[in-house]
Amino acid sequence: MRKAGQTLVGKIIATIFFGALILSFAIWGIGDIFRAQAPTTVAQVGETEITVNQVSSAYTKAVQQLGRQFGTVITPDQARALGIDQQVVSNLVNEAVLSEKARELGLSVSDELVVRWIVENPAFRGADGQFNRALFDQALRNAGLSEAGFVQEQRAAMTRIHLAEALAAELPVPAAAREALHRYANERRAASYFVLTPTMAGEIPAPTAEQLQSFYDERRSSYMAPEYRALSAIAVDAAALAKPDAVSEADARQRYEQQKANYGSPERRTVQQITFSSQEEAQAAADRIQQGATFETIATERGLTAQSLELGTFTRAEMLDPAVADAAFSLAQGAVSNPVAGRFGAVLVRVTQIQPEAVRSFEEVAPQIRQEIAQERAREQIETIYYEIEDMRASARPLAEIAQEKGLPLIQIPAVSAVGQDKAGAPVSLPEQEAVVRAAFASDIGVDNEAVRMSNGGYVWFDVTGIEPSREKTLDEVRDQVTAQWREDQIAQHLSERARELTGRLASGEAIEAVAQSAGAPVKTATDLTRGTAKDDLSAEAVNRIFAVPAGNAGNAATGENARAVFRVTSATVPPMVTTTQEAERIETQLQNGMSDDLISQYIAQARQDLGVTINQQALRQATGGEF
């Protein structure tokens, strides 16, 4: 081809040949050569691009953090319903806006300042309190960052912080605002009230079929059955592999003799001591005790109380002073030691009580020892078995067959939801339940899943064997639940109508005692009420409603479960002006924080308009695992 390409005809033929070759790749081999590539940019802020990888990383962290906070697995549908995807993008856009404005203003952070921040960061300090390079490198590996990338991120973050501080730090707080917040937070109210309970709602007839169907239709989304998945799993850990019966009695006895102290409780002694300023003074006191004086007499002469004599009850290892420990554990009960040169001076020691050492016999602890030894031996086999099972999995051997060959129990879960519960709402029994369930809901039927590493060093292999999609439950399935909720709704409506009627009577001037008597409820009094704080049988919402009504007026509010309070505000006490510096500083800080947040939010909003922000929803769905 090189020789042919040297002539004009050869060059023409070569051009045609390679053109055809490229076209054939485009049609048959490289399918995407002429097709649009998947977007890589989720948002554009001025000259800054926010990539799919950036959004994906931030989104994953946010979902995991929320899952840890609520102690459950957050599914993709739940995450989208909570708006986590939009919140993550908004946060990244806001950061990009501040970075763009900082760049426009020529703001930067020096290398020295970034380095100082890293060196002084407590997360990177070792046990000696100094910067630890190994901890720093480990943090970078965990975050998947290079050193240069981490420094760049920190420089950008510090620049944004400096810009925000320049915008909103140390804002002056008007005295009028400080006093208004103080009066709002510290106002106290009192009210007379009575409570309408569900029994006062009157007769609630059973719902008709039409009423129940209508109630159900309006709330269909509330009666959803979650998605369930069927799983098969096997687990390999030290407990599963351990064979206690294979541990010989000689090995078990040897372990017992070596660690006998672990199979009982050591001797403990209750110790008293008197401290002297010199060894000679302590010797003189010891001589007097030998001549008949009591320990208590010496203590009294030195102005010590019975309580100050007590050192405590300890094992030998628990005593801080080795010299005192040696003396105390060599004495008979009730005996007084010779002078002891302790860490804190010369002392006389007395033992008032001895709790003897208690060691269980070999026969009592032999099963426990055999189990410990067996598990230690089994841990050495885990990695070998792991690779053997992985080879079997690579050969498409089913888990049931692997479990039978390896003598492992096959765990079969007929149905589990994304939160680890079966259809009855009970948690399923599964090793490393949270991690396995999370992985199972990210997988599918027929997928060869990676083993989940257990916290004790073992592994769990699993297969998704069935998927039951989420669905609306039929009315017949939830009839009892719908009926109960319909009744609660009717009670609430009746009580609300009754409360409005009684509130109107109070507003027209009737005494609360007469109105309450007609409702069959006792009148109660609530004093020293504060905003947002429940008291007695008034909920926080009811108390807030009392603060929303002028003094002397009446109102009503829901309180507790299916109950309603009807009230009249009897007094409103406005506090005096701020009287302490500490209180003034606290309120001022609170207002400064709120004003700073508002000012920065307004700045970012205007900057977003000036810079121009575009968001690619297709790329966002790609970054957060949504459907196109």
VEXPASE-844085 format. One record per atom (N, C-alpha, C): x, y, z; residue in one letter. Coordinates in steps of 0.05 Angstrom, whole numbers, plus 5000, padded with zeros to 4 digits. Example, Ala and Ser with C-alpha at 12.3 -4.5 7.8 and 13.67 -1.06 7.14 Angstrom:
2
526448865156A;524649105156A;526449345156A;525749555142S;527349795143S;525850015157S;
END
This chain:
628
501749765000M;500050005000M;501750255000M;504150245014R;505950475014R;506950524985R;507750304971K;508750334943K;506550444925K;504150334928A;501950424910A;501250714916A;501450794942G;500751064949G;502651274939G;504851194927Q;506751394916Q;505951504889Q;503951364875T;502951454850T;500351604853T;499551764834L;497051914835L;494651724837L;494751514819V;492451324819V;492351184846V;494751104856G;494750964882G;493651134904G;494351394904K;493251574925K;490251594923K;489151604899I;486251614896I;484951364906I;486151134899I;485050874908I;485150854938I;487450934950A;487750924979A;485751104993A;485251334982T;483251524994T;480551394994T;479751274971I;477151144969I;476950914989I;479150754991F;479250525009F;478850605038F;480350805047F;480150885075F;477551025081F;476451165060G;473851285064G;471751075069G;471850865052A;469950635056A;470350505083A;472850475091L;473450345116L;472250505140L;472650765139I;471550935160I;468550925160I;467250925136L;464350915135L;463350645146L;464850425140S;463950165150S;464050155181S;466150285192F;466350295222F;464050455233F;463350665219A;461150835229A;458550695229A;458150525208I;455550385205I;455450135222I;457549975220W;457449705233W;459249675258W;461449815259G;463249755281G;463049955304G;463550215299I;463550415320I;460950565318I;458950465332G;456250565328G;455850855334G;457450975352D;456951245361D;458751445346D;460051365325I;461951555312I;460651805302I;458151775291F;456752005280F;454452085298F;454251955321R;452052025339R;452952215361R;451052365372A;451752555393A;452652405418A;454752495431Q;455652365455Q;453952455479Q;454052295500A;452552365524A;453652625536A;451952805546P;452953055556P;454753015580P;456853185583T;458653165605T;458453395624T;456853605617T;456553845633T;453653865643T;453353875669V;450653905680V;449754195681V;451654375689A;450954655691A;453354825681A;452655055670Q;454655255661Q;454055505676Q;456155605690V;455955855706V;458156035696V;457456235679G;459556395668G;461456225652G;463956225660E;466056065647E;466455795661E;465055755683T;465455515699T;463455295691T;464555055686E;462854825680E;462654645704E;460254545710I;459854355731I;459354085717I;461153895721T;461053655705T;459153445717T;458553235701V;456953015711V;458352875734V;460952845733N;462452705754N;462252865780N;462453135779Q;462253295803Q;459453265816Q;457453275799V;454653255810V;454252975821V;455152765807S;454752495816S;456052445843S;458552545846S;459952515872S;458552655894S;457752905890A;456353055911A;453652935917A;452252835897Y;449652715901Y;449852465918Y;451852295911T;452252045926T;452752105955T;454552295961K;455152365988K;452752466003K;451152635990A;448752746003A;446752526010A;446352335991V;444452115996V;445451936019V;448051876019Q;449151706040Q;448951846068Q;449452106068Q;449352256093Q;446452256104Q;444552306086L;441752306095L;440952026105L;441951816091G;441351546100G;442451486128G;444851576133R;446051536160R;444451696181R;443451936173Q;441952106192Q;439351966200Q;438051836181F;435451716187F;435651416193F;438151306191G;438551026197G;437150836178G;437050916152T;435750746132T;437050796105T;436250626086V;437350656058V;435450846043V;436451056031I;434851246015I;434851145986I;432551075976T;432350975949T;432551215929T;433151165904P;433251375884P;430651525882P;428351385883D;425751515882D;425351705906D;426151605930Q;425851775953Q;427652025951Q;430051985941A;431952205939A;430852425920A;429652335898R;428552525879R;426052665891R;424452505906A;422052625919A;422852835939A;425152795953L;426152985972L;427553225959L;427953205933G;429253425919G;432253435923G;433553205931I;436453215936I;438053285911I;437053185888D;438553245863D;438553535857D;436253675860Q;436153955855Q;437754115876Q;437654025901Q;439154165922Q;442154145917Q;443053905909V;445953875903V;446854055881V;445254065859V;446054235836V;445954525845V;443954605860S;443754885869S;446254965886S;447054785904N;449454835920N;451954865903N;452254685883L;454654705866L;454554955849L;452155035840V;451955285824V;452655525841V;451655525866N;452255755884N;455355775889N;456655545893E;459555545896E;460855655871E;459955565848A;461055665823A;460655965819A;458356065827V;457756345825V;459756505842V;460156425867L;462056565884L;464956545873L;465656315862S;468356285851S;468656475827S;466556495810E;466656665787E;466956965795E;465357045815K;465557325824K;468257375837K;469357185852A;471957215864A;474057255842A;473857095820R;475657115798R;475457395785R;473057485781E;472657755770E;473857975787E;473757935813L;474858135831L;477758105836L;478957895824G;481857855827G;482657745855G;480757615869L;481357505895L;482857245893L;484657185910S;486056935910S;487156885938S;487956635943V;489156545968V;491956445963V;493856535979S;496656465975S;497156165982S;499256055970D;500055785976D;500655756006D;501855956018E;502555936047E;500055906064E;497956056057L;495456036073L;494155766070L;494155656046V;492955386041V;494555176057V;497255186055V;498954996069V;498455016099V;498355256109R;497955296138R;495255176147R;493155206130W;490555096137W;490754786138W;492154666119I;492354376118I;493954276142I;496154406148V;497854316170V;496454346197V;494754556200E;493454606225E;490754466227E;489854326206N;487254186207N;487353956226N;485653946246P;485653726266P;485353446253P;483953436230A;483553176217A;486153046207A;488153206204F;490753106193F;492853096215F;492053106240R;494053096262R;494152816275R;496552736281G;496852476294G;496452486324G;497152266337A;496852246367A;498552456381A;500752546369D;502552736381D;501653026377D;499353056363G;498353326358G;499653466335G;501453336321Q;502853456298Q;501653356272Q;502253506250F;501253426223F;502453146217F;500652966207N;501352696201N;500952656171N;503152616157R;502952586128R;501352346120R;501652126135A;500251876128A;497251916130A;496252066151L;493452116154L;492452286130L;494052486123F;493352656101F;493052496075F;495052326069D;494952166045D;492551976045D;491951866068Q;489651676070Q;487051826065Q;486752076075A;484352236070A;484052296041A;486352346027L;486152395998L;485252145983L;486351915991R;485551665978R;482551615982R;481651656007N;478751606012N;476951785996N;477952035991A;476352225976A;476852205946A;478752035938G;479351995909G;480552245897G;482252395912L;483452635903L;486452615902L;487652755883S;490552785884S;491253015903S;493753045910E;494553265928E;494053535914E;494753545888A;494253795874A;491253865872A;489653655867G;486753695865G;485653795892G;486553675914F;485553755940F;486354045946F;488854115941V;489754385946V;488154585929V;487554505904Q;485954685887Q;483154725898Q;481954505908E;479254525920E;479254705945E;481254665962Q;481354825986Q;481855115980Q;483555175960R;484155455952R;481455585943R;479955435927A;477455555917A;475455595940A;475355395959A;473455425981A;474255655999A;476855686005M;477755906022M;477256176008M;477556185982T;476956435968T;474056505970T;472256305967R;469456365970R;468756455998R;469956336018I;469456416046I;470356706050I;472656786039H;473657056043H;471657256029H;470657186006L;468757355992L;466157386009L;465157166020A;462757176036A;463257336061A;465557306073E;466157466098E;466257766091E;467357826068A;467558106060A;464758226056A;462958056046L;460258146040L;458558186066L;458857996085A;456857986106A;457957956134A;460557966138A;461657926165A;461158186182A;460658136208E;460458356227E;458458566219E;456058486210L;454058676202L;452958816228L;452559076226P;451459226250P;448559146253P;447759106278V;444959026284V;443559266298V;441459366286P;439959586299P;438959516326P;439059696345A;438059646372A;435059576371A;433559706353A;430759646351A;430159366343A;431859256325A;431458976317A;432158786340A;434258846354R;435058686377R;432858676398R;431758906404E;429658926424E;427058776415E;426458806389A;424058676379A;424258366381A;426658256374L;427057976376L;426957886406L;428158046423H;428157986452H;425257976462H;423658166455R;420858176465R;419257946453R;419757886428Y;418357666415Y;418957396429Y;421557346434A;422357096445A;421657066475A;421357286489N;420957266518N;418257356527N;416357406509E;413657466517E;412357226530E;410757266550R;409357056565R;406357106564R;404856886561R;401956916560R;400556716579R;398156786585A;396456606601A;393756576586A;392456356590A;389856306576A;388156116593A;385556156591S;383555966601S;382655806577S;382255546581Y;381555376558Y;380055126567Y;378854996548F;377754726553F;378354566527F;378354296530V;379154126508V;376853956499V;376353956473L;374353776461L;375753516453L;374853296464T;376053036458T;374352886438T;375352666426P;373852516406P;371152426415P;370852376441T;368252286451T;366152506449T;366952756445M;365152976444M;364353046415M;365352876396A;364852936368A;362052846359A;360652706377G;357952606370G;358152336356G;355852236348E;355651976335E;356751996306E;358651816300I;359751806273I;358751546260I;356951566241P;355851316229P;357951186212P;357550926207A;359450776190A;359350896161A;361650906148P;361651016121P;360250846101P;359050966081T;357850816059T;360050726041T;359350536023A;361350436004A;362350665986A;360550855979E;361351075962E;363251265976E;362651316002Q;364351496018Q;367151376021Q;367251116026L;369850986031L;371450986005L;370050925982Q;371450925957Q;372551195950Q;370951405955S;371851675949S;374151755966S;374051685992F;376251746010F;378851616001F;378551355993Y;380851205984Y;382051325958Y;380251395939D;381151505913D;382751765917D;381951925936E;383352185941E;386052145953E;386551905964R;389051855978R;390451605969R;390151535943R;391251285933R;394251275938R;395651495934S;398551495937S;399451425965S;397651455985S;398351386013S;398351086018S;397150936000Y;396850656004Y;398450495983Y;401050545984M;402850415965M;404350175979M;404449965964A;406149735973A;408949785961A;411049775977P;413749835967P;414649615948P;416749665933E;418049465917E;419349255935E;418949005928Y;420248785944Y;422048635925Y;424248525937R;426048365921R;426548105936R;426747885921A;427347625933A;430347585929A;431647485950L;434547445950L;435347165959L;437547075948S;438946845958S;441746935966S;442846835988A;445446925997A;446846716012A;449546726012I;451146566029I;453146756042I;453946686067A;455746856082A;458146676092A;460446796090V;462846656099V;464246836119V;464346756144D;465846896164D;466946696184D;468446796204A;469646606223A;467646436237A;465346556244A;463346396259A;462246176242A;461846226216A;460746016198A;462745796193A;465345866192L;467345666186L;468445516210L;468045626234A;469245516258A;468245236264A;470145066272K;469444786280K;470544736308K;469044816328P;470044786356P;470644496363P;469244306353D;469644026360D;472443926351D;473644066331A;476243986321A;478544086339A;477944256358V;479944366376V;480544156398V;483044076401S;483743866421S;483543976449S;483243796469E;483243886497E;485843996505E;488043896494A;490744006501A;490944296492A;490044356468D;490144636458D;488444816475D;486044716482A;484244876499A;485344926526A;486544716539R;487744756566R;490144946565R;491744926544Q;493945116541Q;493045406540Q;490945456524R;489745726523R;488645806551R;487445626564Y;486245686591Y;488445776610Y;490645626611E;492845686629E;494145956622E;494346016596Q;495546266587Q;493846506593Q;491246466593Q;489446696596Q;487446656619Q;488346526640K;486546456662K;485146706673K;486646926674A;485547176685A;483047266670A;482847196645N;480547276629N;477947126635N;478146916650Y;475846736656Y;474946766685Y;475046996695G;474147046722G;474547336730G;474347396755S;474747666765S;477147676783S;478947876780P;481247886797P;480547986825P;482447946843E;482148036871E;481848336872E;479948426889R;479448716892R;479748786922R;480849016928R;481149096956R;480149386960R;478949426983T;478049696991T;480249807008T;481350037000V;483750147012V;483250427024V;484450477048Q;484550737060Q;487450827062Q;487951087063Q;490651177067Q;490751447081Q;492951497096I;493451747108I;496151847097I;496152097087T;498552207075T;500052387095T;502752367096F;504452517114F;506352687098F;507352897111S;509153077098S;511952967095S;512652767112S;515352657111S;515252357119S;517352217111Q;517651937118Q;517851897148Q;519252087161E;519652077190E;516952107205E;515352287196E;512752327208E;510952087204E;511051957181A;509551707176A;510551487194A;513151467198Q;514251257215Q;513351297244Q;513251547253A;512351597280A;509451507284A;507851557264A;504951477266A;504751177266A;506451037249A;506350747248A;507150627275A;509150757288D;510050657315D;507850687335D;506350897334R;504150937353R;501950727349R;501450657323I;499450457318I;500350187329I;502950127326Q;503949867337Q;503749867368Q;503750107380Q;503550127409Q;500650137419Q;498750127400G;495950107409G;494150327398G;495250537387A;493450747375A;492050637350A;489650747345T;488150647322T;488650817297T;488050707274F;488350857249F;486551097249F;484151067261E;482251297262E;483251517280E;484651437302T;485751647320T;487851817305T;489651687290I;491551837275I;490252027255I;488151917242A;486752077222A;485352317234A;484152277258T;482752497272T;484652717280T;486952627290E;489052827298E;490052997275E;489852877251R;490853027227R;488553177213R;486153177226G;483853327216G;482553197192G;482752927189L;481552787167L;478852677174L;476952687156T;474352567160T;474452277151T;472452117159A;472251837150A;472151817120A;470752007107Q;470452007078Q;473152057064Q;474752247075S;477252317062S;479352097065S;478851907083L;480751677085L;480451487062L;478051467051E;477451257031E;478951317005E;480451116996L;481851146970L;480051016948L;478650796956G;476850666937G;477350366937G;475850226919T;476049936916T;477249886888T;479549736888F;481049696863F;482049416860F;482649346835T;484449116830T;487349236831T;489249056832R;492049156834R;492649326809R;491749236786A;492349386761A;491049656760A;488849696774E;487449946773E;488650166790E;490350096809M;491550296827M;493750446812M;493750716815L;495550886800L;498350876811L;498650846837D;501250846850D;502250566855D;504250466840P;505150196844P;506050126872P;507350316886A;508350266913A;506050226932A;503950386929V;501550356946V;500150096940V;500050026914A;498749776906A;500249536918A;502949536917D;504449316928D;503849286958D;503749516972A;503249507001A;500449407006A;498449516992A;495649446998A;495149156992A;496349036971F;495748766964F;497648566979F;499148666998S;500748487015S;499748477043S;497648637049L;496548647076L;494248457081L;493948377106A;491548227114A;489348437118A;486848337117Q;484548517120Q;484648647148Q;484348917149G;484449057174G;487249147182G;489349047170A;492049117178A;492849377165A;494849507180V;495949767171V;498849717162V;499649847140S;502349807128S;504449967143S;506949897138N;509150077146N;509050317127N;510650527134P;510650767116P;511450687088P;509850797069V;510250747040V;511051007026V;513250997011A;514151226996A;512551246970A;510151366971G;508451376947G;509151616929G;507751626907R;508251836888R;507652116899R;505752126917F;504852386927F;505652426957F;507652286966G;508652316993G;508552057008G;509452067033A;509451837050A;506551777060A;505751527060V;503051457067V;503051207085V;500851177101L;500250927114L;497750827101L;497650567095V;495450437080V;494150237098V;491450227097R;489950017110R;487949897091R;487649627092V;485749487075V;483349407093V;480949507085T;478549457101T;476849227091T;477249157066Q;475548937055Q;477048807032Q;476948537030I;478248387009I;476148216994I;475848266968Q;474148096951Q;475947896936Q;475947646944P;477847446933P;477547416902P;479747336890E;479747266862E;477847036857E;476347056835A;474446846828A;475046756799A;475946516796V;476646406769V;474946166763V;473546166740R;471945936733R;473745706724R;472745466729S;474345226723S;474545186692S;476445026684F;476844966656F;474344846644F;473044666659E;470644526649E;468444726643E;468244936659E;466145146655E;466545306630E;469045366623V;469645546601V;470745396576V;470945136577A;472044986555A;470545036529A;467845036528P;466445086503P;467145366491P;467345566509Q;467945836500Q;470845846489Q;472745706502I;475445706492I;475645566465I;474345336463R;474445196437R;473245366414R;471145516420Q;469945686400Q;471845916392Q;473246036412E;475146246406E;477446146388E;478545916396I;480745806380I;479845726352I;477445616350A;476345526324A;475945776306A;474945986317Q;474546226301Q;477146356292Q;479146346309E;481746456302E;482946296278E;482646036279R;483645866257R;481945916232R;479345956236A;477645996213A;478246256198A;479046466213R;479646726200R;481946696179R;483746506185E;485946466166E;485046336140E;482646216140Q;481646076117Q;479846246099Q;478946476110I;476946636097I;477746726069I;480146836066E;481046936040E;481246706020E;482246476029T;482546246011T;479746166000T;477846146018I;475046066010I;473846275993I;474446535999Y;473446755982Y;474146705953Y;476746655948Y;477646625920Y;476446365907Y;476146165924E;474945915913E;472045965904E;470546115921I;467746175914I;467646365890I;469446555889E;469446735866E;469946585840E;471746385841D;472246225817D;469746065809D;468245965829M;465845815824M;463646005812M;463546245823R;461646445812R;462346515783R;464946535777A;465746595750A;465046375731A;464646135741S;463845915725S;460845885723S;459446095732A;456446105731A;455145885748A;456545805770R;455245615788R;453245765806R;450845655809P;448845795826P;449645785855P;448545985870L;449246005899L;448445755914L;446145635907A;445245395922A;447245165919A;448345135895E;450244925890E;452844985905E;453745235905I;456145315919I;455845265949I;453545345960A;453045305988A;453145015996A;451944845979Q;451944555985Q;454744435984Q;456344515964E;459044405962E;460844505985E;460444755994K;462144856015K;461044816043K;458744686045G;457544636071G;456644886085G;455745076069L;454845336081L;451745356079L;450445476098P;447545506096P;446745706074P;444745636059L;443645816039L;441445986051L;441846246051I;439946436062I;438046516040I;435446466044Q;433446546024Q;431446746036Q;431246966023I;429447186032I;427247206011I;424847126017P;422647135997P;422047425988P;422147616007A;421447896000A;422748076020A;424148286010V;425248486027V;424948756013V;424148956029S;423849226018S;426549376019S;426649616008A;429049766008A;429949856035A;428149836055V;428949906083V;429449656099V;429649426086G;430349186100G;428149046115G;425649086107Q;423348966120Q;421948766102Q;420748556114D;419148376099D;416348486095D;414548326084K;411848436078K;410248486103K;411048366126A;409648416151A;410848656166A;412848776154G;414049006167G;416248946187G;417048686189A;419148606207A;421848606193A;424048676207P;426648676194P;427448396186P;428648366162V;429548096154V;432148036167V;432647776170S;435147686182S;437147626160S;439147796158L;441047786135L;443647906145L;445947766141P;448447886149P;448948146134P;450048346148E;450548606136E;448048706121E;445848696136Q;443248746123Q;443149006106Q;443949226119E;443749476105E;445349486079E;447849396080A;449549406056A;448549216035A;447748976043V;446848776023V;444248876010V;442348976026V;439849076014V;440349305995V;442049486003R;442749715986R;443849615959R;445649425961A;446849315936A;444849165920A;443049025933A;441048865918A;439149055903A;438449285915F;436549465901F;437949625880F;440649615879A;442149735857A;442849535835A;441949285839S;442549065821S;440048985806S;440148745795D;437848645780D;437948335779D;435848215769I;435847915766I;437947835745I;439547635752G;441447525733G;444147675733G;444447885750V;446948025751V;448947885769V;451447865761D;453547735778D;454547955796D;453547955821N;454248165840N;456848125854N;458148335861E;460548325877E;459848245906E;461648095919A;461148015947A;461248265965A;459548275985V;459548496004V;461448426027V;463248596034R;465148546055R;463748596082R;464048406100M;462748426126M;464648576146M;463448696166S;465048846185S;466948676201S;466348416203N;468048226218N;470148086200N;470348186175G;472348076158G;471347866138G;468847786141G;467747586123G;466547706098G;465047536083Y;463847626057Y;461047516055Y;459347666041V;456647576034V;456347586004V;455547365992W;454847355963W;451847345962W;450747485942F;447747475939F;446947485910F;444547385905D;443347395878D;440547505882D;439747685864V;436947775864V;435347565847V;433447435860T;432047215847T;429247295838T;428247525848G;425647615840G;425147905847G;423448035831I;422848325836I;419848355835I;418648455856E;415848525857E;415548825858E;414748955835P;414749245833P;412949375854P;413549625860S;411749785878S;409049815864S;406949815879R;404249835868R;402349965888R;400150055877E;397950155895E;396449915906E;396049925932K;394449715944K;391449765938K;390049545934T;387149575928T;385649655953T;383249755949L;381549825972L;381049585990L;380649355978D;380149115994D;382449046012D;384949096003E;387349036018E;387549216043E;386649466040V;387149666061V;384449766073V;382349616069R;379649706077R;379649796107R;380749626124D;380649696153D;382249946158D;384549976146Q;386150216150Q;384650466139Q;383450446116V;382050666104V;379650746121V;378150546131T;375850596148T;376650746174T;378850656186A;379850786210A;380651076205A;382051126182Q;382851396176Q;380451566168Q;378451446155W;376051596149W;374651686174W;374451506194R;373251576219R;374751796234R;377451776234E;379051986246E;378552256233E;378352256206D;377952496191D;375152616198D;373152446201Q;370552546208Q;370452666236Q;371852526254I;371952636282I;373252906282I;375452936267A;376853196266A;375053406254A;373553346233Q;371753536221Q;369553626241Q;368353426254H;366253496274H;367353666296H;369653596307L;370853756329L;371554036320L;372554056295S;373154326284S;370754496282S;368554386272E;365954536269E;364954606297E;365054426316R;364154476343R;365854696356R;368554676351A;370354876364A;369755156352A;369255176326R;368555436314R;366055556326R;364155386330E;361555476342E;362055586371E;363555426387L;364055506415L;365855756416L;367755776397T;369456016397T;367756266391T;365856236373G;364056456367G;362456546391G;361656366408R;360156436432R;361956586451R;364556506453L;366456646470L;366856926459L;367156956433A;367657216421A;365257406425A;362857286428S;360457466432S;360157546461S;361957456479G;361957556506G;361157356527G;360357106519E;359556906539E;361956826557E;361456766582A;363556676600A;364556396591A;367156356594I;368356106585I;367255866602I;366555926627E;365555706644E;362855606633E;361155796624A;358555706614A;358855556587A;360655656570V;361055526544V;362155246548V;364155226566A;365354966571A;363354766583A;361654866601Q;359654686613Q;357654576593Q;356954746573S;355154646552S;356554436534S;359254436533A;360654236517A;361353996534A;360854006560G;361553786578G;364553756584G;365953986584A;368853986589A;369554166611A;371554096628P;372454276650P;374154496639P;374054736653V;375754956646V;378454926659V;380554986644K;383254966655K;384655236651K;386855276665T;388455516663T;391355446657T;392455586638A;395255546631A;396655816634A;398755826650T;400256076654T;403156046645T;404556266643D;407356266635D;407856116609D;406156146590L;406556016564L;408656156548L;410356006533T;412356116515T;411956006487T;412656166468R;412156096440R;413555826433R;412155656419G;413355406409G;413855196430G;412755226454T;413255036475T;410654926486T;410254656484A;407854536494A;407754556524A;405254566535K;404954566564K;402354426571K;402554256592D;400254096601D;399053956576D;396453986571D;395253856548D;394954036524D;396554256523L;396554436500L;399054366484L;398754296459S;400954246441S;402454506434S;404854476423A;406354706415A;404854876394A;403454736376E;401854876356E;399555036369E;398254916389A;396155056403A;397255306418A;399555276430V;400755506444V;401455726424V;402455656401N;403055856381N;400555996372N;398355856371R;395755986363R;394856176385R;395356106410I;394756296432I;396356556429I;398856536420F;400456776416F;399656926391F;398056806373A;397156946349A;394657106353A;393357076376V;390757206382V;391257436402V;390157666398P;390457886416P;389457816444P;390657936465A;389757886492A;386857956495A;385357786509G;382457826513G;380757686492G;381957606469N;380357476448N;380457176451N;378757046435A;378356756436A;379356626410A;379856366412G;380756216388G;380655916394G;381355756374N;381555476378N;383755356361N;384755126369A;386955006355A;387054706361A;388054546342A;388454266347A;390554226368A;390154026385T;392053966406T;392053666411T;394453546410G;394553256414G;393353116391G;392552866396E;391452686375E;388452696376E;387252806354N;384252816352N;383052966375N;384153196383A;383053366404A;383353656395A;381653826406R;381754106399R;381354276424R;383054486427A;382854666450A;381354916442A;379455006458V;378055256455V;379055436477V;379955676471F;381255836492F;380556136490F;381156276512R;381056566513R;383756656525R;385156836512V;387656946522V;387057136545V;388057076569T;387357246592T;389557456598T;391957406589S;394057616593S;396357566574S;397757796569A;400157786552A;402257966566A;404457846575T;406457996590T;408858046572T;409458306566V;411658376549V;414058426567V;416458296561P;418758326578P;420058596576P;421558686596P;423058936594P;425258916573P;426559136568M;428659146548M;431058966558M;432758896539V;435058736545V;436658856568V;437258696588T;438558816612T;441358706616T;442158486603T;444858376607T;446458376581T;449058416584T;450858416561T;450758146547T;450757926562Q;450757656551Q;448257616534Q;445857696544E;443457666528E;443457836503E;444558076505A;444658246482A;446558136461A;448758016469E;450657896450E;449457656437E;447957496452R;446757256440R;444757336419R;442957526425I;440957616405I;442357746381I;444357906386E;445758036364E;447057836345E;448257626357T;449457416340T;447357276324T;445057216336Q;442957086321Q;441957246298Q;441657506302L;440757686281L;442857716260L;445457746268Q;447557766249Q;447757526230Q;447357286241N;447457046225N;445257046204N;442857116214G;440557126195G;440857336174G;441757576181M;442157786162M;444357716142M;446557596152S;448757516135S;447757316114S;446257106123D;445256906104D;443457036083D;441757226092D;439957356072D;441557526052D;443557666062L;445157836045L;446757676024L;447957456033I;449457286015I;447557155994I;445157076003S;443256955985S;442457145963S;441957405971Q;441157605952Q;443457665932Q;445957665943Y;448257715926Y;448557495905Y;448257245914I;448457015896I;446257025875I;443757085884A;441557095865A;442057305843A;443057545850Q;443657745830Q;445957655812Q;448057535825A;450357445809A;449557225789A;447657055797R;446756845778R;445456965754R;443957185758Q;442757325735Q;444857455718Q;446857575730D;448957715715D;450757515699D;451457295712L;453157105699L;451756925679L;449256865685G;447756685668G;448256395676G;446156255683V;446355975692V;444655805675V;445755595663T;444255405648T;444655125659T;442454975661I;442554705672I;441554505652I;443054295646N;442354085627N;440953865643N;438253845641Q;436753655657Q;437453365649Q;438053325624Q;438853055615Q;441452965629Q;443353145630A;445953085644A;445453055674A;443653205685L;443053175714L;441852905719L;439952805702R;438852545706R;441052325704R;442952375685Q;445152185682Q;446852185707Q;447352415719A;449152435742A;447852315767A;445152325769T;443852225793T;442451955788T;443051825766G;441951555761G;439051555753G;438051785743G;435251795734G;434951685706G;432451655697E;431951545670E;431951775650E;432851715626F;432851915605F;430151935593F;
END
